[in-house]
Amino acid sequence: MTRANWRRFCVLAIGALAISVGAAIPLQAQDKIDVIASFSILGDFASNVGGDRTRVTTLVGADSDVHVYTPAPADAKKIAGARLLIINGLGLEGWLPRLVQSSGGKAAIATATTGIPARKSGSGADPHAWQSVANAKIYVTNIRDALAAADPAGAEIYRANADAYLANLDALDREVREAIMQIPSARRKVISTHDAFGYFADAYGVAFIAPQGVSTESEVSARDIAAVIIQIRAGKIPAVFLENIVDVRLMRRIAEETGARIGGRLYSDSLTGEKGDAPTYIELVRHNIKVLTSALTN
């Protein structure tokens, strides 16, 4: 080998080694992609897809109600520095457009419910599409594609992470369907505080009745409560369920009026903290189905 060829060989070998070593080194904190999610469930989806390549920040945190959230000045600053903003859409984050405008940022905005047929509820769309695991898979693919568009160099990583998470969601969907089969069909009736489980009901064949509408902002009238009490008595509904983001007094009152027992607490619009029952979406769904089957089969 000539001296010139030897030098060329050494340069190529060193370059290949540098690329190999560089690929094995995780991104430093300053190199991560800043991603903002409007609320905790979206934040969990984004973290699973983004992995170590992203730094995910959630505006509405654990055990907080996205329907009635009041943005803080710090939220505008977070959005201003982000590469990507992930929202639910379907009218869930009514407070967000003004916040985005005030931030002055240039983050790409991804609507995670794109492609999901909206369920109608009252005069508008029901935004709680994540309550169907099949819909959650659409959330994940939308987030995957949005991350790849915002950070093309990480596209393969996002695809691999999404594929692994989607496989977990497939398994979760099977778990839910198997659990529902344990509940006698006549007992698949649930009273929850607000109308957050319509997509779950459509997907898994469980009827949900709620005195409050799809938003926790809506007022509950005496007529609404009376109608639910009549339905509980007529349908012999065995249990009512609390939620983590709303005042429990309404459901306790209904339970006292009807003799139905408190079946447990369901998680609808928010994850819990790490030490809670539902720190991730998958654990949220597993917790809910465990509570439902326990209350409705006994």
PyMOL commands that set and color helices and strands:
alter all, ss='L'
color gray80, all
select helices_A, chain A and resi 3-24+29-31+40-53+66-68+73-80+96-103+129-131+133-150+152-180+185-187+198-204+222-235+249-258+281-297
alter helices_A, ss='H'
color red, helices_A
select strands_A, chain A and resi 33-39+54-60+84-87+108-111+119-121+124-126+189-191+207-209+239-243+261-266
alter strands_A, ss='S'
color yellow, strands_A
deselect
rebuild
show_as cartoon
